[in-house]
Amino acid sequence: MLTSTDTWTVSGISTNMNSFDGEGTDHESKLAEILWIFAMILIIGFSVVGNLTICYAVFKNQSLRKPCFYMLCNIAVADCLRAGLCFPVVILAIWTGNWIYGKFMCDMLAFINIYLYYGVLYTTLFLSVERYLVVRFHRFHRQKLTGLTCLLGVLFAWALSIATAFPPILNPNAYEYASAEFQCTFKRRGFSDHGSESGYYSVFYVADNFLIVIFYVRVFCL
């Protein structure tokens, strides 16, 4: 049977244990943030240095000055811009613990992120088609897919990326700050909800990657 003194002792121990648990949780959260920031800095560094190295190698080596390598440079520049423009903001959001730059900046950064990402995705799809035509229809590729044709293809890929990324800007409720990801992105809604951008863009993403895999399988299996 507990006396009042025993009850105070038990409650005191419980309070101390809760304070220790809270301090441990805060310490783990701070450590996770530091590791996340460190990982983001590594990603930015490797992305910028690696992609700039690709561009330098292509323009330095005359034998690499071909349409397919120019498309690769296009992908590298887009990745470099995304790492330099979008990822540092994620680091600042992790450091401050919240989004402090307003709704307009949230929408613009989300647009830039999606625009560059889908620009890379569509260019990669065009590159996979170009590689397939080299192997399967070599004569057609040599006669028709000149440098100008490939340039027009890349421009079309970026125009398609604008068409993909721009419509959510017209919807003021399309983007939100996702605290778990420390970035502005689509609101998480189901396919049944009206205007479910995240669901439809997931379909675009899966379909595009599926086509890329199909073309490269055909390239390596011919």
Secondary structure, DSSP 8 states (H G I E B T S, - for coil): ---HHHHHHHHHHHHHHHHHHHHHHHHHHHHHHHHHHHHHHHHHHHHHHHHHHHHHHHHH-GGG-SHHHHHHHHHHHHHHHHHHHTHHHHHHHHHHSS--SHHHHHHHHHHHHHHHHHHHHHHHHHHHHHHHHHHH-HHHHHHH--HHHHHHHHHHHHHHHHHHHSGGGG-TTSEEEETTTTEEEE----TTSTT-HHHHHHHHHHHHHHHHHHHHHHHHH-
